[in-house]
């Protein structure tokens, strides 16, 4: 952001000043959401409810028999 401000407005700020300016304008640090934008929420929930328990259960029995 510091580089963008300098390039667009010709004003040089330190990193701490950029933080202060952005905070005074109502901006706050954000973390990226770790999911695809195209994700189908219903399909994910269906997988968690139906498929994952089946896979997890199958994995436990396979792991136990391999010992």
N, C-alpha and C positions, 0 to 999 in steps of 0.2 A: 504494500500500500504506500509505503514511503516513496518508492520510485514513481509510482503512478501520480501521486500528489505533486512531486517535483516536476515530472514531465508535463503534466496537464496545466499546472498553475505557476510553475517556476519558483515554488517556495520549498526550501530545504528544511525538513524537520528531523530531529533525532528519533530513534525508535520509541523512546518513552514519551516524547511529545506527540507522536502519531497516535499512540495508545490513548493518551489523554484527550486529544481532539476527537477521535472516533467515539470514545466513551461519552464525551459531552454532547455528541450528536445523537446518542441513543444506541450506538452499535455496541455489540458485545462479542467476545470470542465465540466461535461456533466450531463444533466438531462435525466432520462429514458423517452422514448416515451411511452405515455399512450394509447397504442393500441395493440391488439393482433398481433403477427407476421404473423399469418395465415389469417388475415383479408382480405376480398375481397373488394378492393376499389370501384369497379364498383357497387357491391351490396349495399355498404354503401351509395354511391351517389344516387342510384336509390331509396333507402329508404328515404333519405332526400328530394328528389324531389317529390316523389309520395305518400308514405305512411305517413310520418310525418305531412304534411299539413292536410291530411284527419283526422288523429287522433287528431291533435290539434284543428281543427275546431269542431269536434264531442265533444271534451271535453268542449269547451266553451259553447256550447248549453246545455249540460248536467248540467254544473255548474250553469248556469243562471236559469234553471228551478227548481233547488233544493232549491233555496232561498225563 
